[in-house]
Amino acid sequence: MSERKVAFVTGAGSGIGRATAGLFAARGYATMLADLNETGGRETEAAIRAAGGEATFVSCNVADDASVQNSVEQAVATYGRIDAAFNAAGIDGDAGRLTADCTLENWNRVIAVDLTGVWYCMRHQIPQMLKQGGGAIVNCASTAGLRGAAYCGVYSAAKHGVVGLTKAAGLEYAAQGVRINAVCPGMIRTPMTQAGPMKAVIDDMVVTTPIGRLGEPEEIGAAVLWLCGDDATFVHGQAIAVDGALTSR
């Protein structure tokens, strides 16, 4: 087993999850790559290994508690511990609709992945970190979890839930050596924001943002690594916007 620090990243097959996994590996972490998208996850694994890093892919559906439990157990079996976890897996669902036009199927799917999935991850990561003497967890929320997001009602509801869950857990485990925080990305250049109905929504919003551009996945990853590192040991239960001043207005 590796003696280096170990990171566990969901949604590692693309976007923010992939970029952050790469940054963990570049920083010397052995990195467990969890994703339902096996093709994307294997691509991330190959890229990290080609760059000289240590990474292992595990198939994981965050909307399935047993699948999450298995992936966490696989991480521990492979690397011995989990020092840092980034719960990045998420979907926007059928965005671009008015709240009353959201289908029951879409509501249930987005909540299952974006909110319940984060809880599934935490309920298995936290006991492992308590057992080993500590660790850091960062949940991926959104600026839509800090303020309303028109035409993205269920996504906004789920991300508000992630912020609330993070704050509650941050309070509960602060004295037990487990730091729990959230990042709230603004408009980031990822496959999710550059395809389908969300692209038009994002394109319209970018021109009105203070920074005047999309963020890059690595900019979110840098915040995640800081939150998981030794320089952030007094940061607990926070939801930190990384958004080019979008929510500062």
Stockholm file with secondary structure:
# STOCKHOLM 1.0

chainA/1-249         MSERKVAFVTGAGSGIGRATAGLFAARGYATMLADLNETGGRETEAAIRAAGGEATFVSCNVADDASVQNSVEQAVATYGRIDAAFNAAGIDGDAGRLTADCTLENWNRVIAVDLTGVWYCMRHQIPQMLKQGGGAIVNCASTAGLRGAAYCGVYSAAKHGVVGLTKAAGLEYAAQGVRINAVCPGMIRTPMTQAGPMKAVIDDMVVTTPIGRLGEPEEIGAAVLWLCGDDATFVHGQAIAVDGALTSR
#=GR chainA/1-249 SS CCCSCEEEEETTTSHHHHHHHHHHHHTTCEEEEEESCHHHHHHHHHHHHHTTCEEEEEECCTTCHHHHHHHHHHHHHHHSCCSEEEECCCCCCSCSSCGGGCCHHHHHHHHIIIIIHHHHHHHHHHHHHHHHTCEEEEEECCGGGTSCCTTCHHHHHHHHHHHHHHHHHHHHHGGGTEEEEEEEECSBCSTTTTSTHHHHHHHHHHTTSSSCSCBCHHHHHHHHHHHHSGGGTTCCSCEEEESTTGGGC
#=GC SS_cons         CCCSCEEEEETTTSHHHHHHHHHHHHTTCEEEEEESCHHHHHHHHHHHHHTTCEEEEEECCTTCHHHHHHHHHHHHHHHSCCSEEEECCCCCCSCSSCGGGCCHHHHHHHHIIIIIHHHHHHHHHHHHHHHHTCEEEEEECCGGGTSCCTTCHHHHHHHHHHHHHHHHHHHHHGGGTEEEEEEEECSBCSTTTTSTHHHHHHHHHHTTSSSCSCBCHHHHHHHHHHHHSGGGTTCCSCEEEESTTGGGC
//
